[in-house]
Amino acid sequence: MATNEFQKGVKFSYTDSIDYAPSAVVSKHILKKDSGNVSLFAFDKGEGLSEHTAPFDAIVEVMDGKAEVIINGASHFLNAGETIIMPANVPHALHAVERFKMVLTMIKAGMLTISI
């Protein structure tokens, strides 16, 4: 088992697996693979990630709180239970309107392998 991933075959809760920290963004890898990553984040109110791009699509699933996700200059406000896809190579940013927890799933293009 890789030390940078959650233990496989063991039940866990997204919201209970990460804690908020004052004036900080906390992250943990759930899975980290060449084909993509699944990560858990906790943002304190007012924290965020500045505008950037990524070479692959990313799914943001808000588990707790409220976030502003800005994609190509357009603001989207997400509450717990809501999801949005940030497209590859498009500028995006995140901002904690309230403190929030999210799962980020990144799928890297061209990495799919099919075994027969």
C-alpha positions as CSV (number, residue, x, y, z in Angstrom):
1,M,0.0,0.0,0.0
2,A,1.3,3.4,-0.9
3,T,1.8,5.7,2.1
4,N,0.3,8.7,0.3
5,E,-3.2,7.0,-0.1
6,F,-6.0,6.0,2.1
7,Q,-6.0,2.3,3.2
8,K,-8.0,0.1,0.7
9,G,-10.8,-2.1,2.0
10,V,-11.5,0.1,5.0
11,K,-14.7,2.2,5.3
12,F,-14.2,6.0,5.7
13,S,-16.2,9.2,5.6
14,Y,-15.1,12.1,3.5
15,T,-16.2,14.7,6.0
16,D,-14.7,12.9,9.0
17,S,-11.4,12.1,7.3
18,I,-10.1,15.7,7.2
19,D,-10.2,18.6,9.7
20,Y,-10.3,22.3,9.2
21,A,-7.3,24.3,10.2
22,P,-7.4,28.1,11.0
23,S,-6.4,30.3,8.1
24,A,-5.4,27.2,6.0
25,V,-6.1,24.8,3.2
26,V,-5.6,21.1,4.3
27,S,-5.3,18.3,1.7
28,K,-5.0,14.5,1.7
29,H,-4.7,12.0,-1.1
30,I,-7.4,9.4,-1.2
31,L,-5.8,7.8,-4.3
32,K,-2.8,9.0,-6.3
33,K,-2.2,7.2,-9.6
34,D,-0.5,8.0,-12.9
35,S,-4.0,8.0,-14.5
36,G,-5.3,10.6,-12.1
37,N,-5.9,11.6,-8.4
38,V,-8.7,11.7,-5.9
39,S,-8.0,14.2,-3.1
40,L,-9.8,15.6,-0.1
41,F,-9.5,19.3,0.9
42,A,-10.7,21.4,3.8
43,F,-10.6,25.2,3.3
44,D,-11.1,27.6,6.1
45,K,-13.4,30.6,5.4
46,G,-11.7,33.1,3.2
47,E,-9.0,30.7,1.9
48,G,-8.8,29.5,-1.6
49,L,-6.7,28.5,-4.6
50,S,-5.6,31.2,-7.0
51,E,-6.4,31.1,-10.7
52,H,-4.6,28.4,-12.6
53,T,-5.1,25.8,-15.3
54,A,-4.6,22.1,-15.4
55,P,-4.1,19.8,-18.4
56,F,-7.0,17.5,-17.4
57,D,-10.6,17.7,-16.4
58,A,-11.3,17.9,-12.7
59,I,-14.5,17.2,-10.7
60,V,-15.2,19.2,-7.6
61,E,-17.7,17.7,-5.1
62,V,-18.5,19.9,-2.1
63,M,-19.1,17.7,1.0
64,D,-19.5,20.5,3.6
65,G,-20.0,24.3,3.6
66,K,-20.1,26.7,0.6
67,A,-17.5,27.4,-2.1
68,E,-17.2,29.7,-5.0
69,V,-15.7,28.0,-8.1
70,I,-14.6,30.4,-10.8
71,I,-14.3,28.9,-14.2
72,N,-13.1,31.1,-17.1
73,G,-14.2,34.2,-15.1
74,A,-17.7,32.9,-14.3
75,S,-18.6,32.4,-10.6
76,H,-20.5,29.3,-9.5
77,F,-21.6,28.9,-5.9
78,L,-21.7,25.3,-4.7
79,N,-23.2,24.0,-1.4
80,A,-22.7,20.7,0.2
81,G,-23.9,17.9,-2.1
82,E,-23.3,19.9,-5.3
83,T,-20.7,19.2,-8.0
84,I,-19.1,20.9,-11.0
85,I,-16.6,19.9,-13.7
86,M,-13.7,22.2,-14.3
87,P,-12.6,21.6,-17.9
88,A,-9.0,21.0,-18.9
89,N,-6.8,24.0,-19.9
90,V,-9.4,26.5,-18.8
91,P,-8.5,29.0,-16.0
92,H,-10.2,28.3,-12.7
93,A,-10.0,29.2,-9.0
94,L,-11.7,28.3,-5.7
95,H,-12.7,30.5,-2.8
96,A,-14.2,29.5,0.6
97,V,-17.4,31.6,1.0
98,E,-17.8,29.6,4.2
99,R,-15.3,27.0,5.3
100,F,-15.9,24.0,3.1
101,K,-14.7,20.4,2.4
102,M,-14.4,19.0,-1.1
103,V,-13.4,15.9,-3.0
104,L,-11.3,16.7,-6.1
105,T,-11.1,14.0,-8.8
106,M,-8.7,14.6,-11.7
107,I,-8.7,12.3,-14.7
108,K,-5.6,12.5,-16.9
109,A,-6.4,12.1,-20.7
110,G,-4.7,9.4,-22.6
111,M,-3.9,7.2,-19.6
112,L,-6.7,4.6,-20.0
113,T,-5.4,1.1,-20.3
114,I,-7.8,-1.8,-21.2
115,S,-6.8,-5.3,-20.5
116,I,-8.4,-8.3,-22.3
